[in-house]
Amino acid sequence: METNYIKHTNNAKKYQKQIDNIKAKYPEINIESKELFRDIKKLNDLFYKKNIEDIDSKGCKSDDPNDMCSDCKCWKHTRLMCS
């Protein structure tokens, strides 16, 4: 039976190997920098927000809840079908 110590030690080794592989890809960058970590997190959040806005902008061209586009597939179409 594998004890918790062995399991956690093996996981730590596995994660360290993955970290070392990433470090080897970018030798000129200090990946342990807190500033880099914050910037990557912010960049990730911005990509997420941009993708959401892109999806929403393609959903419906009209802000009027009663005006449905010719190729509408948003909630207005569903509301019209339920009426």
ABEGO torsion letter per residue (X at the ends): XBBAAAAAAAAAAAAAAAAAAAAAABAABBAABAAAAAAAAAAAAAAAAAAAAAAAAAABABABAABBBAABABAAAAAAAAX
